[in-house]
C-alpha cells in the first residue's frame, strides 16, 4: 500500500472515530475494521458521480450493517456528496447524519438500514431491478443499464432470517451483478460470534448458488481490489467476499466486543492516533487526502458518467421509443382504459382479491414498469406480475416467484422501488403481514410507494382457522406512520385503491382484500376512495345515526340500514376504506361525513381499537377466530344483519 492510500484509509478511520467521540455514541469497531474495504470499493470500483445523484446507471452501495453509519458518512463526505464537516460534527444529533443511514435524508445514502439484514434484501431488489431494466431498455452497443449493486454486511446481518431468505432467492435467480462484502471479524455485540454461530459460511453460500471469495488480510487494498475484480467477472452467480478484519483495528480494544458499540474515548483515541501515525487535530483532514479521494472517486466517477451520458445522448436519438419508455418509467402517470375495467367487473358479486387481480393486469398491460409477485400464493392473492416469469433465462419477465419468503419479499420489493424506474408490489395472506411488518415499516420510513397486497382479510377465511384469520393486523398496520392502509368494499373501491397506490409518490400502500365474493354496489365510488371515507347511502328524512364501516362489512351495513328504517331509525352509511386518507381531508369535509354529536356505530371483523378514534360504539372482535365454514364462523361472531341490528338498537 502506498503512503497516500494508507493515509487516506486512516483518515477515513480517524474521521469516523472523531464523529463517534464527539457524539459520545456510535460504533467504532466497524469503522476501524472495515475502512479499507469501503475505501478500496469507492476508489477502485464504485461508479458514482455526486453531482448527478439521480444518475440512473450509477452503482448502488448499501450499508446493510447500518450501525457503521459513521464510516458511510465520512466516505460520502470525501466522495463529494453534500455532507460537510459541520454535518459530521452533528453525528447522531438532529441534522443529516442520523445514528443509522436514512434514505432521502442524507446525501448519497441509497437505503435506510439499521435493522440487520434489511439492507441485504434491499440490495437483492436493486440487482433484480437492474437486470430487468437492462433487458427491457438496452440495445446492442448501448448498455444504458449496466451497473453493480454492492452490499457491506457483518456477521450479525448473516444471522438474520430476512437476509438468508433474500440470499437464497438471489442465488436461485443468479444475480451476477450483486456483490456482498462481508466484514468478517468474528465478533458481535455480546462477544465472539462462536457463542451463537458455528456454520460453515463457504459451504452454505456455495450450496445456494453463490461464488465465495476470501480475503485473508482486510488491511490489504490489493487483495480486496483483486477479489472485487474476480467477483465482477462472474455473470451467473452473486458473489460474497469474506474479508477478514480486526474489529476496532488500531485501538486498545481491538478484537473485542467492547469496541463494537461504544466510543473508545480520549485515552483510547490517543493510542489509536499513535498506532495509525495520525497527528492531526480532530476533524482536521490534510488536503492531499481530499485530493486523493476527489481524484479516485469524484473525478473517476465523472469520467464514467460523461462516457455513459455521451452514449445515452446517441441512444435517445437512435431509439426515440426507448427514450419515451424511460421517461414513462421515471415519471408516474398510471392510467388505464376505464371501459376495459368496467366490462371486466360488471358482475353482481366478486371478491376484492379477484377484482384486484383483474385491475392489476389491466394496469400492467399498459405499463411495462409494473413488476412483482407473491410469496407462493399467486393463485390465492391474484397478485401476479403480468406476462412471463422473471428468471435468469428471462430477465424481462415481470412475475417474480418469491417462494415462501415473506419478510425478504417485502424488503426486496423495497430495493426494487429504491432503484428507481419500476413500480413493484407483493402478495401474501393478510395474517402473514406479521412476517413482513419490518419491511413495511421501512417502506413507510423511506417514503417508498411500494404496494403490499394482502388477501384473506378476515374471519371469513373460514376453515383454515385462527392461524389464518387476521384480527389485530389492521390495527397494527393502521398505526404505522405514512402507511396508507386501504380496505375496499367492492370492485369499484378496489379500482380506486389501485389507482391511488400506483400513483403514490412518497407513501406505501397496503391493500386489504377479501377471499369471499362481495356485492358490487351502485352507490360505491371509485373516485371517493381518495377521500378516505364518504357517504355511500344517506338518511332519507332526518339523521338518527351513522354506521361506519369498510370492506366486506359494507354489505351488512347497507342491509341493516334498510331494516333500521323500517324500525324507525333513519341512518347514514359511511364507507371508510382508508383512515389514512380521511385524516388528510379538511375539517369541514370530515365534519360533513361524520358530524359531531351524532350516534356513530363502527362495524368491522377485527380488533375494534382503531375505530375508537371516531366512536365508543364498535362492533368488532376481541378474540382469535375459529375453524369452520365461513358462514358458521361469521354467525358465531355475530357478523350477520340480524345480530348487528340487535347491537345497534341496544345502544340507543
N, C-alpha and C positions, 0 to 999 in steps of 0.2 A: 504494500500500500504506500503510495507516495505521500509526502508530507501534507499537501493541501487536502488530499482525500481524507486522510486520518484526522486532520484538524477540523474539517467540515463535519465529519461524523461526531467528533467530540463536542463541537459547537451545538449540534442537534441535541446531544445528551444533556449538556450543561444548561442550555436554554430551557429544556423541559423540566429539569430539576429546579431551576430558578423559579419557574412558574409555580411548581408544587410547593416549594418552600414559602414563596410569597403568599400563597393561598392558605398555607398550613393544612393542606388537604390534597390528596391525589395519590397516584400510583406510580412511583418512580421505578419500580422493578422492570416493567416492560420498556419504559423509556430508555433506560440504560442498556438493557439487553438487546432490544430489537432495533436500535437506531441504525446499525449497519445494513440491516435488511431493507428498511424504508429508504435510506439514503441511496443505496445501490439501485433499488427499483426506480425511484424517481429520476435519478441522474442518468441511468443507462437504458431504461426501457419504457417507462410510463409516458405515453404521448398525451400531453395536456397543454393547453395554452390559456393561462389565466385571463388574458384579455378577451378571449372568446369562450366564456364559461359554458355557453349552451351549444358549443360545437358538437354536432350530432355524432361524429365519429371519434370523439376522444376516448381514450382508455378509461375504464372505471376502476377506482380503487376504493374498497370498502374495508374499514377497520372494524372487523367483527368483534375483536377484543376492545370494546369501546371504552373500557376503563383506561386505556392508553391514549386518551384524547390529547394530553399534553404533547405527545410525540407527533400526532397528526397536525395539531395547530402550529407547532414550531416548524414542521416541514412545509406546511402550506404558506406560512409566513416567508420562509426562504424561497419558495417556489414563485412568489409574486402575487398570491391571492390577497384580497383586501382584509388582511389581518395584521394589525400594527403591533409594535412593541407595547404600546399603551393597552391594546386589547389583551395581550398576553399577560400583562401585569394584573389584569382583572380576571384571570383564570378562576373559574368556579364561583364567580360573582355575577350579578346581573350585567349582561352585556352579550357579546357574541362568542364567548369561549366558555360554554357551559361545561359542567362536570363530565358529561358524555356527549359525543358528537350529535348535532341536530341538523337534519336536512332542512334547507331553506332558511336556516337561522345563521349559520356560519359559512362564509365563502369557502368553496372547494370541498365541502362535505357532501358526499354522494348518497348517504343513507344515515338515518338516525339509528344508532346502535347503542348497546348497553346491556340489555337482556341477552346473555350469551347465546350464540347460535343463530340469532336472527339475521345477523349480517352475512353469515354463510349462505343462508337460504335466499337472502336478497341478491347475493352475487349469482346464484344459480338462475334466478329470474332474469337478471341483466344479460347473462350469457344466452339464455333462450331468446330474449328479445333481439339480440344482435344477429343470431343465426336466421331468425325469421325475416327480419328486415333486409338482410343481405340476400336471401333467397328471392324476395319479392321485388326488391328495388334494383339490385346490381345488374349491370350489363357487362358483356365481355370487355375487359380492359378498363372498366370503370367500377372500382370497388368503393362505392360510396359508404357502405357499412362494412368495415373490416377492422375491428378493434378487439382488444383483450379485456377481460374482467379479472382483476386481481383482488384477492381477499387475504387480509392478515388475521390469523387466528392464534389462539393459545390452547393450552391443554384443557382449560375449562370449557371452551367452545365445543371441543370434540367429545365432551361427555354429555352434552345436551341432546335430548331426543329430537328436537326440531332440526338440529344440524345433521344428525345421522339420517333422518328421513330425506333431507334435501340432498345430501351427499349420495345416497342410494339412487335417487332419481337422476342426478347428474351423471353418474356412471352409466346408468341404463341408456340415457339419451346421448352419451358420448360427446359431451360438451368440451371439445378440444381447446377452446379458447378461454376456458376457465382455469385459472392458476391460483392455487391456495398456498400461501406462505405460512408455514406452521412454526411459530416461535416456541421451540421445544426446549424448555428449561427445567423440566421435571419437578417444578414447584408450583403449588397453588396456595390459596389463602390459608387453609388450615394446616399446611405442611407439605411434605413430599407427595407427589402425585401417586406414588406407590401405596399410600394409605387407602386409596379408593379406586385405583385403576391399575390393571395388570394385563391389558390386551396387547396383542402384537399389532401395532398400527399398520405396519407394512403389509402383513398378510391380509388384514381386514380390508384395507383400501384396494389392494390388488384383486381381492376376491370380488369386489363390487365394481370393477372396471376402471380403476384409476391408475395412472402412472405414478410411481412413488420414487422420489429422489431424496437423497440425504446429503446435507452439507455438514460436515463434521465440525468445522470451525466457523461459528457465526460471526466472528470478527474479521473474516477474510472476504472482502468485497469481490475478489476474483472468483472464489468458489460460488458465491451467491449469484454473480453475473452468469457464470457458466451454467449453473443449474436452471436459471430462468431461460437462457438461450435454448437449452435442451427441451424444456417444457414447451416452448413456443413451436418447436418442430413437430410435436405430437398432435396430429389433427383429429384423431379418433378417440382420444381419452382425455378427460380432465386430469390435471396434474396437481399433486400435493408435494411441496418441497419442505421436508422437515429440516429446519435449521437449528442445530444445537447451539444454544446460547446460555449465558450465565445471567440469571435474574439479578438485577441491581449491579451490573458489571462496574467494577472500579470503586464501589462504595464499601464501607466497613461491613455492611450486612450482605455483601454479595453471596448469592447461593442459598439464601434463607427466605422463609416465608414472611418474615417480619418486614422485608423491603417491598413486598407486593403492594400493599395499600396504605402505607404510612410515609410521611415525609422523612427524609434521612437527617434533617436538622442541620444546624450550623456547623457543629463539630464534624459530623459525617460528611458534610459538603466540603469542608476544608480538606479532608483526606481525599475525597473524590477529585477535587481540583488538582491536588498534588499528583495523584496517580495518573490523571489524564493530561498532565502538564499544561494546565489551564490557569493563566494568571489574570485574566480579565475580571473586571467587576461584574456583579450580577446584571444580566440583561444587556451587557456590552459585548457586541459581536464585531470582530475585525472585518474590515472592508473586503479583504481577499476571500473570506468565507462567502460573503454575499455575492461577490463576483463569480465564485466557483459555482454556486447554485444557480445564479442567473444564466450562466453560460450553458450549464448541463441540463437544466430543467426548462427554464423560460425560453431561452433562445433556441435550444434544440426543438422545443415544442412548437415555437413559432414557425420554424422552418418546415416542420412536418405539417402543420396546419396550412401553410401557404401552398405547399405541394398539393395537398388534398383540395384546397379551395380552387386552385387552377384546374384540377381535374373536374371538380364539381361544376365549374363555370362552363366547361366544354360539354359536360354531361347534360345539363339542363337545356342546352341549345340543340343537342342531338336527339334528346328524348324528352320532349315537352310534356308528354303524358305522364312520364315518371315524375317529372317536377311537380305536376299538379297533384299527383298521388302523395308525394312527400308533404306538400302544403296541406292537403286534406288530413294527413295523419297527425300533423302537429298543430292544427287549428280545429278545435272541436266545433262540429255542426252536424250532430247526429239527427237526421230526419229520415222518414220513410213515407211511402205512399199510404195514406190513411185508408184508402179504399181496399187495398190488399188485406189490411188488418181487419177491417170491418167485416169483410166477407168471411175471413177465416174464423172470426169469433162470433158470428151470428148463430149462436146456439142458445137454447134455454138454460142449459147448465154445463159448466166446465170447471174443473179445478183450476185454481190460480197457478199451480205449477205447470199444467199443460198449456194454459194461456201464455205463461211466461216463456215457455219453450218456443211457441209459435212466434211470439213477438221478437224474441232474441234472434231467431232465424231470419226474420224479415229485415231487422237492422243489419245483420251480418251479411246478407246478400248485397246490400248497398255500400257497406263499409268494410274494406279489407283489413282494417287495423283492429278489428274486434277479435280477440283470441282468448281462449280459456278452456276450462273443463271442470270435471267433478272428481271427487275422491271415491272412485269405484262405485258411483251411484248415478251414472248418466241416465239410465232407464227410469230411475225414480225421481230425480230432481228435474230432469228435462233441460238441465244446464249443460249444453254441449256446444263445442266450437263448430262452426259451420264448415261443411265440406269434409276434407280428408283429415287424417290424424297426423299430428306433429311427431316426427321421429328423426333419427339420424339420416335415414334414407329419404325423408320427405320433410325438409326444413320449412317448406311453405304451407304445411298442414296447420290448421287452426284449432283443432281439438286436441287438448293435452290430457292424456290419461295420467292422472296424478297417482292412481293407486290409493291404497288406504293410508294416506299420509296427510291428514287434515291440517295439522299445525304447519308443516312445511309448505303445503299448498297455499295457505294464506300468506305466508312470508315470501314465497316465490312469486306469487301474484303481485305483491308489493314491489318486488325487484323488477318485474316486467313493467309495471307502471312507472317506477322511478327512472327507468331507462329513457322513457320518452318515445313518442310516436305511436304507441299502442294503447288500446283500452282493453282491460282484461277483467275477467270475472272468475269466480269459483262456484262450486256447487257441493252442498252437503245436507244431511238431515239437520234440522234446527237444533235438536238436542246436542249435537256434536259441535255446535258453535263454542261450547266449553273448551274443546280441544284447540280451537282457533283463536280464542279470545286475545292472547298476547299479540298475534299478528294483526288482528282487527284494531286493537288499541294503538299499535304502532302506525297503522294506516291513518287513523284519526289524528295522531300526534304529528305526523309528517304532512298533513293536508293532502293526502293522496286519494284521488277519486276511484279507488278500487271498488268493484261491485262484488258483494258476497251474497250469493243466492242460497237461501235455506228453505227447504220444503218440509212437509210433515210437521206443521206448525203448532199442533195442539193435542189434547187427549183424543181427538178424533182419529188419531193414528190407529187406535183400537188394539187388535190382538197382540201387537209387539210389546205392549205393556209399559210400565212406568219407566223402564230404562230408556225407552224411545219416545216418551211423551214429555215434551218440554212444559215446565211450569214457571220456573224462575228466570228463564233465559231472556224473555222480553224485558223484564225489569233490569236485568244486568246490562243488556246492550243499550237500552234507552238511557242509562246513566252515564254512558261514555261520552265525554265532550266531543263535539264535532263529528258525531256519527249519526247519519240520517237513517233511522230505522223505519221502514215503510211496510205496513201490513195491509195490503189491498183487499177489498171486499169481493171484487169480481174482475172480469176481464178488462173492463174499461179502466178501472183503477190500476190494474197491473200494467196496462199500456202506459198510463201516465207515470207510473213509478219508474219504468224502464227509461222513459224519455228523460226524466229528472236525473237518474243515475248516470246515464251515458254522457249527459251534457254538464255534469258537475265538474267544477274546476278544482276545488280545494276540500271537498268533503266526500269521504267514502260512504257507500250506501249498503245497508243490509236489507235485502228483500225477503220478507217472511211469507211463505206461500202454503196453501192448503194441499193436503193429499187428496181429500174428498172433493167431489163436484159441488159447486155452489151456483146459485142462480145468478144470471145476468139481469140487472135491474135497469129499467128505463130511467130511473131518477138519479142514478150514479153519474159521475162526471170524470172523464179523463183529465180535463183542464184543472179541476178544483183540487186534485191531489197536490198540486204545487202550493196550495194554501194550507196544507196540513190537515185541516178539518173544514167541513162545510155541511150545510143543511141538505139532507137527502130528501126528507119529506117533512113539511112544516105542519103546524097546527091549523085547524080549519076555522075556528071561531075565536078562541082565547087560549093563551099558553098556560097549561096546567103543570107541565113538567117537560123534562128533556131526557131522552135515552141517548147516552153517549157510548159509542162502540167502534169497532173496527173489524176487519177480516170477515170470516165466515159468520160471525155472530150478528152481522147486519141483517141477515135473513130472519133471525129470531126477533130482533128489534122491530123490524117492519111489520111482521105478523102480530107482534104484541101491540103495536100502535093501533092496528085495526080493531083488535079486541078491546083495548082500553077505551077507544072512542065509543064503542057500543055500551061500555060500562060507565060512560060519563066522564072519561078522562081524555082531554084534548092535548096530545103531546107532540113534541118535535123530535125527530130522529137525526142525530148528527153522526156522520162518519168521520173518524179521526185516524186516517191511515198513517199519519206522521206527526207525532207530538213535536218533533224537532222543527218541522216547517211551520207548524201552527204558532210556535213561540216566536217566530220571526215576523209574524204579521203585526199590523198596527193594533194598538189597544182598542181602537174603535171596531175593527173587524172582529177581534176576539170577543168583545162585549156583545156584538151583534149576533154572533153564533152561539155563545154561551152567556146570555145576560145574567148578571149577578142577581142574587136574591131569589132565584128560581130553584125548584127541586130538580136535581140532576142525579140520574142513576147511571153509573158506568157498568158496562157488560163486557166481560172478556174471559175466555177459557185459559186463565193463567193467574199468576200471583197478582193480587189487587194493588200492590204497593205504588206502581207508577200512576195510578188513577186518583189517588188521594189529593193530588195537586188541584183537582177540579171539583171533587165532591167527597163527602164522607160515606156516601152510599155506593158501594162497589159490590157487584155480583161476580165473584171470581172464585179462585181455587187456592186453598191454603194447605194442600197435601199433595203427595205424589199420585200418579194415575193408577189405573187398573188394567189388567189384561182381559179383554173380551171384545166382542163385536162392537164397532164404533157406536152404533145406536144404543147398545146396552150401557156402554161407558158414559155416553152423554146423558142418558136418563139417570144413571146413578149419581152423577154430579150435578143434576138439576138443570142441564142446559137444553131445556125444552120450552116451548112457548108457555105452556100451562104453568110450569114451575116458576118461570121468571115472572109471570103475571102475578102470582101469589106474593112473591117478594116485593114487587113494585107497589102493589096495593097495600101491603102490610106496613110500609114506611110513610104512608100518607099522614 
